[in-house]
Amino acid sequence: MGISRFLKSALAGIPIGLAFLDIVGYVARVEGSSMQPALNPGQKDTDYVFLSRWSVRNLEVNRGDIVSLVSPKNPDQKILKRVLALEGDVISTIGYYKPFVTVPEGHFWIEGDNTRNSLDSNTFGPIALGLCQARAVCIVWPPSRWQFLPSELPQKRQPIVRRDT
């Protein structure tokens, strides 16, 4: 009788849990130094962030958001970067083959906060919005780093021309 009740609970709970992960969000480990100092600020630090799928369900992102997306170079890899420019914005590049780029419709420009150690739009170019999977909302681990992640643009990396959204 106890096993039967457990199986019924599990069979009901698994789809609910999967739906939560697919629709609402999940916790992910941040690897690498491309988002320093905002994430993984020290050599030995590893942050875990809550990634909200719900907040990008309509592919609406804002300048300054930290987003998780499928890497344009390796579809099996997910990357975490900051949105610097949206469609219609003009951005100056760092090492891209053009010094300035107008972000095309349906795309955005992403960069790691640590631009010296980041594979981002300066490598790939403008990124299709469809690759965006979630927005990093807060750091959930370690407890000493608990905080919400504000949507802020680095002062030196503002778009040259901002299209009003």
Order of alpha helices (4+ residues) and beta strands (2+ residues): alpha-beta-beta-beta-beta-beta-beta-beta-alpha-beta-beta-beta
